[in-house]
Amino acid sequence: MAEQYKPRFMVRVSGRLERILGGENAYMLVLAAFVGVLGGFGAVLFRELIDFFRAISYPGGYSLEALADTPWYWKVIPPAVGGMLVGPLVYFLAREAKGHGIPEVMNAVSNKGGQIRRRVMMVKTLASALTIGTGGSVGREGPIVQIGAGLGSSIGRLLGFEGNRLIILLGCGAAAGMAATFNAPIAGVIVAIEIIIGSASVTVFSPLVVASVMGTVVARFMFGDEPAFLNVHEYSLVSEVELGFYVILGVLAGFVATLFIRGIC
């Protein structure tokens, strides 16, 4: 089944480029940069699609002041129409595109060797942008991780990659998408390492950093170097006594998380 994603020409080109660049490590860094750029533009496209659907759904504006003056029925119609369009879109074209996005990528890494169908990336982009743009109660982090991961997986499969190399490119796409969307290159790397790949070796860490930085460069070139969230209050440590409460909070959160996981299972 996987053979159909291994065009012989691309496999030969991939092998030749690897020899020219002097080995696997250098080749993976170049591919990571390429995936990072594409992931950055993917995040830009995703953001523009959200703004497009939002402008259609709420022509009066999307600020709290504008929504306060919007008739009650218009607060209901756009999300309802968006849901009616997204449901069939996902059901008939790519059912893997449903859900948050990150668990689906984790499943692809754990159970599918990093393989994500190309149509998942396209359907997820359109469905998520439509949902968010029409006022659906979802965020951008899960969709952009799955979109970027799908992009990296598609490029890896096109080049005939399997196993670790395919998963690394998948992680590069996820890191680049996250970094570009939120102007946060460090967060992109951490998400890819801690959640998607689960490994922090040099052969994994270096490509993720390159991809995340390239994605951020693209986003900053298109949108400027501004924080993803403005008007965030500044916090500082007032007293060392606070550290003790943070320790208690961490322990309590750990117990709650354990109970939550066992409740699901």
BELKA-V796116 format. One record per residue. N is the residue number from 1. PSI is psi in whole degrees, 0 to 359 (* if undefined). OMEGA is omega in whole degrees, 0 to 359 (NA if undefined). D_CENTER is the distance of its C-alpha to the mean C-alpha in Angstrom with 2 decimals. Layout:
N | PSI | OMEGA | D_CENTER
N | PSI | OMEGA | D_CENTER
//
This chain:
1 | 320 | 183 | 26.35
2 | 343 | 184 | 24.03
3 | 330 | 182 | 26.72
4 | 343 | 179 | 25.94
5 | 17 | 180 | 22.72
6 | 71 | 177 | 24.87
7 | 129 | 185 | 26.88
8 | 322 | 181 | 29.73
9 | 313 | 182 | 29.72
10 | 324 | 177 | 26.13
11 | 318 | 179 | 26.84
12 | 318 | 178 | 29.99
13 | 319 | 180 | 28.34
14 | 314 | 179 | 25.67
15 | 321 | 180 | 28.52
16 | 318 | 178 | 30.56
17 | 322 | 179 | 27.92
18 | 320 | 178 | 27.41
19 | 321 | 180 | 31.18
20 | 320 | 182 | 31.44
21 | 353 | 173 | 28.89
22 | 14 | 175 | 30.82
23 | 177 | 186 | 28.73
24 | 318 | 185 | 25.45
25 | 312 | 179 | 24.14
26 | 321 | 180 | 24.66
27 | 318 | 180 | 23.31
28 | 327 | 178 | 20.01
29 | 320 | 178 | 19.70
30 | 316 | 178 | 20.43
31 | 323 | 179 | 17.92
32 | 319 | 178 | 15.24
33 | 318 | 179 | 16.32
34 | 313 | 178 | 16.25
35 | 322 | 179 | 12.75
36 | 318 | 178 | 11.74
37 | 313 | 179 | 13.77
38 | 320 | 177 | 12.47
39 | 323 | 177 | 8.78
40 | 315 | 178 | 10.37
41 | 328 | 175 | 12.35
42 | 319 | 178 | 9.71
43 | 322 | 177 | 8.25
44 | 314 | 178 | 12.01
45 | 318 | 179 | 12.81
46 | 316 | 180 | 10.45
47 | 319 | 179 | 12.09
48 | 323 | 177 | 15.43
49 | 320 | 177 | 15.30
50 | 313 | 180 | 14.81
51 | 324 | 180 | 17.75
52 | 309 | 180 | 19.71
53 | 327 | 179 | 19.68
54 | 321 | 179 | 20.33
55 | 325 | 178 | 23.27
56 | 318 | 185 | 24.71
57 | 324 | 184 | 24.39
58 | 75 | 182 | 25.68
59 | 339 | 179 | 27.94
60 | 355 | 181 | 29.59
61 | 162 | 185 | 26.57
62 | 12 | 177 | 23.80
63 | 167 | 180 | 25.24
64 | 323 | 180 | 26.95
65 | 317 | 181 | 30.29
66 | 319 | 180 | 29.66
67 | 330 | 179 | 28.42
68 | 330 | 180 | 31.45
69 | 0 | 181 | 33.69
70 | 137 | 177 | 31.98
71 | 149 | 186 | 34.10
72 | 324 | 183 | 33.02
73 | 332 | 179 | 32.79
74 | 346 | 173 | 30.30
75 | 343 | 182 | 27.99
76 | 321 | 187 | 28.12
77 | 308 | 183 | 28.26
78 | 312 | 178 | 24.90
79 | 324 | 180 | 22.75
80 | 315 | 179 | 25.20
81 | 319 | 178 | 25.07
82 | 316 | 178 | 21.27
83 | 322 | 179 | 21.34
84 | 330 | 179 | 24.14
85 | 321 | 184 | 22.27
86 | 322 | 182 | 18.92
87 | 302 | 178 | 20.81
88 | 325 | 180 | 22.71
89 | 312 | 181 | 19.91
90 | 318 | 185 | 17.77
91 | 318 | 186 | 20.97
92 | 337 | 185 | 22.60
93 | 319 | 182 | 19.95
94 | 95 | 183 | 17.15
95 | 342 | 176 | 17.51
96 | 344 | 182 | 14.56
97 | 354 | 178 | 12.46
98 | 162 | 178 | 14.12
99 | 187 | 186 | 13.14
100 | 316 | 180 | 10.42
101 | 310 | 182 | 7.80
102 | 314 | 177 | 7.63
103 | 326 | 179 | 11.38
104 | 323 | 177 | 11.26
105 | 318 | 177 | 9.31
106 | 321 | 178 | 11.86
107 | 321 | 178 | 14.53
108 | 324 | 179 | 13.85
109 | 316 | 186 | 14.26
110 | 322 | 190 | 17.25
111 | 348 | 183 | 19.07
112 | 12 | 178 | 18.21
113 | 22 | 179 | 18.18
114 | 9 | 182 | 14.64
115 | 125 | 176 | 15.54
116 | 127 | 181 | 13.35
117 | 144 | 182 | 15.37
118 | 325 | 182 | 14.78
119 | 336 | 178 | 15.59
120 | 317 | 180 | 12.76
121 | 315 | 182 | 10.34
122 | 317 | 180 | 13.01
123 | 319 | 180 | 13.91
124 | 320 | 179 | 10.56
125 | 309 | 183 | 10.35
126 | 314 | 183 | 13.95
127 | 317 | 182 | 14.18
128 | 318 | 178 | 11.55
129 | 321 | 179 | 12.98
130 | 318 | 180 | 16.36
131 | 311 | 181 | 15.92
132 | 318 | 183 | 14.80
133 | 331 | 179 | 17.28
134 | 3 | 175 | 20.09
135 | 16 | 178 | 19.74
136 | 150 | 184 | 18.04
137 | 70 | 178 | 17.38
138 | 167 | 179 | 13.59
139 | 181 | 183 | 10.93
140 | 341 | 190 | 7.87
141 | 314 | 180 | 5.77
142 | 310 | 179 | 5.74
143 | 316 | 184 | 5.55
144 | 329 | 176 | 2.94
145 | 316 | 180 | 1.47
146 | 323 | 178 | 4.87
147 | 311 | 179 | 5.58
148 | 320 | 178 | 5.07
149 | 319 | 178 | 6.61
150 | 323 | 177 | 9.04
151 | 313 | 179 | 9.96
152 | 320 | 179 | 10.82
153 | 320 | 181 | 12.60
154 | 318 | 179 | 14.47
155 | 317 | 179 | 15.75
156 | 318 | 180 | 16.80
157 | 326 | 177 | 18.62
158 | 326 | 180 | 20.23
159 | 1 | 178 | 21.66
160 | 20 | 181 | 22.87
161 | 150 | 173 | 20.84
162 | 168 | 173 | 20.99
163 | 224 | 187 | 20.61
164 | 321 | 183 | 19.28
165 | 322 | 178 | 18.70
166 | 319 | 180 | 16.46
167 | 324 | 178 | 14.42
168 | 315 | 178 | 14.29
169 | 323 | 175 | 13.01
170 | 313 | 178 | 10.28
171 | 325 | 178 | 9.42
172 | 317 | 178 | 9.98
173 | 318 | 179 | 7.51
174 | 317 | 180 | 4.64
175 | 317 | 180 | 6.86
176 | 317 | 179 | 7.64
177 | 314 | 180 | 4.77
178 | 315 | 181 | 4.84
179 | 317 | 182 | 8.49
180 | 323 | 182 | 9.22
181 | 320 | 186 | 8.20
182 | 11 | 180 | 10.23
183 | 47 | 187 | 12.57
184 | 81 | 183 | 12.17
185 | 323 | 180 | 12.33
186 | 318 | 179 | 13.82
187 | 322 | 178 | 11.27
188 | 317 | 179 | 8.56
189 | 316 | 182 | 11.28
190 | 316 | 179 | 12.33
191 | 316 | 181 | 9.25
192 | 320 | 183 | 9.24
193 | 309 | 188 | 13.01
194 | 323 | 188 | 13.79
195 | 315 | 188 | 11.55
196 | 304 | 187 | 10.35
197 | 317 | 180 | 13.39
198 | 22 | 180 | 15.91
199 | 146 | 182 | 17.92
200 | 33 | 178 | 18.76
201 | 165 | 182 | 21.38
202 | 319 | 181 | 22.07
203 | 338 | 177 | 21.12
204 | 316 | 186 | 17.58
205 | 316 | 185 | 17.27
206 | 310 | 178 | 18.55
207 | 323 | 180 | 16.19
208 | 319 | 179 | 13.12
209 | 315 | 180 | 14.98
210 | 313 | 181 | 15.91
211 | 317 | 181 | 12.55
212 | 317 | 179 | 11.17
213 | 317 | 180 | 14.48
214 | 320 | 177 | 14.55
215 | 319 | 179 | 11.32
216 | 320 | 179 | 12.89
217 | 316 | 179 | 16.19
218 | 313 | 181 | 15.16
219 | 319 | 180 | 13.79
220 | 328 | 176 | 16.95
221 | 322 | 183 | 19.11
222 | 321 | 188 | 18.06
223 | 350 | 184 | 17.94
224 | 165 | 183 | 19.91
225 | 77 | 178 | 19.57
226 | 149 | 177 | 19.29
227 | 150 | 180 | 17.58
228 | 330 | 180 | 14.86
229 | 122 | 181 | 17.35
230 | 167 | 177 | 21.04
231 | 36 | 176 | 24.16
232 | 131 | 182 | 22.84
233 | 145 | 177 | 25.92
234 | 137 | 180 | 26.75
235 | 147 | 179 | 27.57
236 | 160 | 179 | 29.96
237 | 112 | 182 | 31.93
238 | 320 | 182 | 35.33
239 | 148 | 179 | 37.04
240 | 341 | 180 | 36.62
241 | 331 | 181 | 37.45
242 | 329 | 183 | 33.93
243 | 323 | 179 | 32.67
244 | 320 | 178 | 34.63
245 | 326 | 177 | 33.03
246 | 322 | 177 | 29.54
247 | 314 | 179 | 30.70
248 | 317 | 179 | 32.01
249 | 318 | 179 | 28.85
250 | 317 | 179 | 26.80
251 | 314 | 179 | 29.32
252 | 318 | 179 | 29.39
253 | 323 | 177 | 25.61
254 | 316 | 177 | 25.77
255 | 317 | 180 | 28.51
256 | 318 | 179 | 26.77
257 | 318 | 178 | 23.60
258 | 316 | 178 | 25.95
259 | 320 | 180 | 27.81
260 | 314 | 180 | 24.73
261 | 315 | 180 | 23.57
262 | 329 | 176 | 27.16
263 | 325 | 178 | 27.46
264 | 316 | 184 | 24.63
265 | * | NA | 26.06
//
